């Protein structure tokens, strides 16, 4: 774990190095992924079945690719009541927040008399990828499927791998709650290929969302253009701004909550209190001793973690904007005021009683967020990812007469005579038809 101070003469270079340090250590898999996609395109279901047996050790047929309604019913029944209740709390809150995002259509008549508009319509079909096997991520199902449903998407097809036949009941229960019943027991790049290109059993979709391993991420990159994607997500990250009045143990666990995701994850504390910085560093080491994922969290903290000492919160705000983190926690006397001075963060959590982890599950806003400093230009998943805009124009003869000559002039300047004449023929201007 690095200790930096803005008062040090070499801080600028050290901080620049922190910004530019590559944390994604994934081996390049573009060639094998391209081969898998080509195979699925060529052989469809047969390729899916063969690849699933090779990678997940599950033998399927075209008839068993899809999870049955009876299997989903059994999974829902197997979920303990407290977990089912927690799932409902999360789903209800996510649903309410994303429903509130729905935009209105636009219609206006301008001074020239043209009527202009913009119409929002949902995508026809979306593919959702969910990690499977021992790893159960029902929160990912809710965060990806519920915004699509709120947007009005008619069809959501979900793919989840089942290594050795393992399929987490809670994942299926989350899918049922989110209104998803088209579920396929396939994973990896082959699942992405099937969603993008379609097979005899799986109809293609228009957009693919959801997290996955390096093969899934690369497959999404390669099918982009054929379909839309949400993002290519990198390692998780958090920046915590905390003053000396905070509880060091709370801050330590907030940092470790990201560190335990992945050895490549990054947790950074920015504070104006040197003694508090020392206390947090000690609290992290103590907390690590009791974490089941201590090996992962410890490696992340030692390799990528940092504590930055600033002279004031203006400096801190500037550093946050350069980091443009996925998650930002602000634990200061006036967190909302400080947040107002920061432009770049995927999601912000304000106050001592709002840890980032609450946003992962039950706060309501989406936990699919831009990583790797991309919050400079990207946003978290929302209903807008499942909607598209269509603009429209209506004009009568009078309106065209007011704006048409300018369009003719511009079209002629560009050498596009058919463009110009398609307007000029409608104008009473004496120009040749």
N, C-alpha and C positions, 0 to 999 in steps of 0.2 A: 504494500500500500504506500502510495506516494504522499508526501506532505509538501504543499506549495504555499507560498505567501506572496501576495501582490506587492509587499514591501521589499522583496528580494530583488537585487539588480537583474538577475537572469530570469525573472518570472516569465517574461514574454515568450522567450524561446522554449522554456519548459512547458508552458501551457499550450503553445503551438504544437509541440511534440505529442502532448496528450490528445489534442484534437485530431491529429493526423494518424495516430496509431491504429493500425488495422486490427480489429478484434475478431473478424470472421475468419476462422482458421479452417473452414470447410474445404476439403479436397475438391478440385474441379471435377464435375461429373457430367459436363455437357455432352461428351461423346456417347457414353452409355445411355444417357437419357434420350438423346436423339434416336438411338437404335431402338429403344423401347417404344417411343412414339411411332416410329415407322412401322414397327411390328404390329402394333395395335391398329394402325390405319390399314395395314394390308390384310390382317387376319381376323380382326374384330374379336368376337367372343372367344375364339380358340386361343388367341394370344393372351387374353385376360386370364383364362383358366390355367394355361401353362405357366405364366409368370406368377400367378398367385400360389400355385403349388411350389414353384421354385423358391420364392421369397418368404411366403407366409406358412408354408407347409400345410396347406389346406387344399383338398381336392374338391373342385366345384364342377357343376354342369351349368349350361345356360339357364336351366330352370332354378338352380339354387344360388345364382348370383345375387338375387334380390332377397333381402330379409322379409320374411312373411309378416302379415298382420298378427298372426298368432304368436310369433316370436316377440314382437313388440309388446303385445298384451302381457305375455309372461314376464318380460323384463320390467314393465311398469309395476306389476304386482309384486315383484321381488324387491323393489326399492323400499327400505325401511321408512316408516312414516315421518320421522324427523327430517330425513333427507328429502323426501317428497315435499314436505312443507317448505324447506329451505329453497328448493328448486322453484316452487311457486312464488315465493317472495321475490327471488331474483328475476324470474320471468315477468312478473307483473310490473316491477319497477322499470325494467328494460323496455317493455312494451309501451308504457306510459310516456317515457322520455322520447322514444323514437316516433311515436304517433304525433307528438307535439311538434316534430320537425317538418311535417308534411307541408310543402309550399303551395301557394295559390297560383293559379294561372294568371297571366298578364294580358290585359286588353286596354289599348289606348288609341285615341284618335288625335293625330298631331295637327299642327297649324296648317299644313298643306292639304289636309283632308284625307290622308291615308290612315287606314285602320291597321294597327300593328298589334301583334300578340305573341305570346309564348305559352305553349301547352306542355304540361308535364305528363308523361305516361310511364307506367312501370315496364320493366323488362319482361319478356315472355317467360324465360326460364333461366334459373340460376343453379350452378353446381356448388355444393358445399363439401369441402374436404375436412375431415376430422381425424386426428391421430387416434389409433386404436390399440387393442391388446391390453397389457397391464396398465398402460397410461389411460386414464379416464378423464376427459375434459368436457364435462357437460356445459361448463360456462362458455366454451368456444361454440358449442352448438347454439346456445341461446343468443350469443352476441352476433353471430353471423346470420342465423335464420330469422330471428324476430324482426330486424330492420327490413329484410326482404319482404316478409309478410306485411309489415306496416306499410311498405311502399305499394303493395298490391300485386307483387309478383305471383303469377298464376301457378307456376311449377317450380318446386325446389327439389333437386335430386342430390342426395347425400351419399358420399362414399366414405367408408370407414374400414380400415384393414382389420382382419381378425387372425393374427398370428397364432398358430396352433389351435385355431377355432375359438379363441377368446374374444368375447364381445361384451363390453361393460354394460350392465343393465341401466346404469344411470345415464349413459350416453343415449340409449334408446328412449329412456323416459324423457330426457330433455328434448329429443327430436319430436316425440309425440306432443309434448307441451307447446312446442314451437310450431306445430302444424305440419311437420314433415313426416310423410309415411313412405316416400320413395327412397329406399335406403339399399345400397349395394355393399356387399362384403368384400370390397377390393380396395387396395391402397397403392401408395407409391406413384411413380411417374405414369404407370399404366392406367391408374384411375383418372389422372388429369387428362391423359390422351383420350380416354373413352368419353369423358365429359365434353371435351373440345370437339372431337370428330364424330362421336357416336359409333355404336355397333348395332348388331341386330337386336340386342336386348336393351341397350341404354341409348336413349335419344340424346342428341347433343344439346348443349345449353348455350346461353349467350354470355355468361360471365361466370368465372370461377373464383370463389373466395375461401379463406380458411388457411390455417397454419399447417406446416408439415416439415419433414426433414429436408436435407439438401437436395435429394432427388425430386421431391415435390416442388420445392422452390424453383429448381432449374427447369422442370417441366412447365411450370406456370410461365416462366420467362419465355420458353420456346413456343408456347401456343398463343402467346399474346399477339393480338392482331387477328387471329382466327376468332378468338373470344376476348372479352375483357377480363382483367384480373383485379384483385384488390391492391396488392403490393407484393414486393419481394422483401419479406421481413428479415431483419438481422437480429443480433443478440439484444436482449432486453436491457434497458438502462433507466436509471433514476438519478435525479439531482435533488438533494434535500437542502433547502435554505433554513437554517435554524440558529436562533440566538441563544445566549447563555442561560436563559430562563427555562429552557426545555429540559425534559428528562432524558439523560444520555442513553438509558436503556431503551426507551421508546425509539429514539433515532437510530440506535444500533440495529434494532430489529427491522426498521423501515429499510435500511441499507441492505440488510441480509435477505429481505424478502425478494429483492431483485437478484441478488448474487446467487441464490439457491436455484434459479432457473437453469443456469448454464455457466460453465467455466469461462465463457467469453462474455458474459453479462458484465455490466459496469455500474457501480454505485459510487456517487460522488457527494460528499458533504461540503457545503460552503457555509462558513460561519465567520462572525466578527470577533469571536471570543477564543483565545488560544487555550485557556484552561478547559473550556468546554470541549474543544477539539481533542485534547488529551483524554478527557473523560469518555468521550464517544469511542475513541480508539481502543481503550481498555474494555469498554462495555461490549464491543464487537467480539473481542477475543473470548470473553466470558460466555457470551451468547452462543458462539460457535460450538462450544463444548457440549451443548445440549441439543444441537440440531441434528436430526436424522440425515440430512443432506450436507453435513458439515464439510465433507471432502470437496464437494462441488462449490459450495458457498465460500469456503476458505480459499480455494484456488482463484475464484473470481475476484475476491477482495484483495488478495495479495498481488495478483497480476494486473488487474485493471482498476481497482479502487483508488480513490484519492480523497484527501482532505485539503481544502483550499481555504486559507485564512485571508480575509479581505479587511480593508480599512473602513469601508462603509457599504451600505446596501446599494448605492448607485454602482459601485464596482461590481457587486454581486449580480445585479440585473444585466450588466453588460456581458459578464462571463456566461450567464445562462443563455443569452441570445446567441452567443458564439457556439455554445454546446448544443443548442436546439434539441433538448432531450425528449425522449419518448414520454417520460413521466417527470413531473415537477411537484415536489412538496414544499410548501412555504409555511414555516413554523416560526413566526415572528409576532411582534406586538400588533401590527396592522397588516396581516397577510394580503387582504384584498387590495390595499393601496399599493403594496409592492408588486403584486401581480399585474396591476395596471401599467407598470413601467417595463414589463417584459413582453416581448412580441412572439417569441418562438418557443413553443412547447406543444407536444402532442395532447397532453391533458394535464390539468393542474389540480392540486388537492390543497385546500386552504385551511390552515389552523392546526392546532396541536391534536385535535380529536378527529382528524380526517386522514388516516393513513392511506397510502396508495392502494393497499390490498383491498380496501372496501370497494374501490372502483373496478377491481378485477371481477367482482361477483355481483354486488347488489346495489351499487349507487344508482345506476340507470344509464349514464353515458357509456359509450362503447369502449371495450378494452383492446380493440384492434387498432393500433396506433402506429404512426410513422416512427421508424428507428433510424439510427445511423445519421443523425443530423438532418434528416429529410423533413422534419417539421418546419424547416425554413420555407418549404413550398408545398407540403402535403398535409392532409388532415386525417383524422381518425375515421373509421368506418361509420356510415350513417345511412339514413334512408336515401340520401342523394346518390349513393353508389348503386342503387337499384332502380333509379329513375333516369329518364333521358328527356332532354328538352327539344321541342320542335317549335321553331318560330314560324309565324305566318304573316302575310300581308294581304290586304284587300284595298283596291283603289278603283275609283270611278274615273270617267273621262276628265273631269275637272282636276282631280288630284294628280293624275298622270300628266296633265298639261302643265302643272306647276313644277313638278320635279323631273319630268322626262327629259327636257333639253339638257340639263346638266349630265344626266346619264349618257345621252347620245354623245356629248362632247368627250366624256371620259372614255367611252367605248372606242370612238374613232381615234383618240390619242393612243390607245393601246393596239390599234390595228385590227380590231375585231368588228368587222363591218356587219356581220349578221346580227351581233348583239345590238349595234347601233340601229340597224334598220328595223329590227323587231319592235323597237320602241318608236322610231320615227314614223313608221307606217300608221301608227295609231294617233299621231299628233297632227293637228291642223297647222303645220309649220311650213309647208311648201318644200320640205326636203323630199328627195326622191324615195319612192317606196322600194 
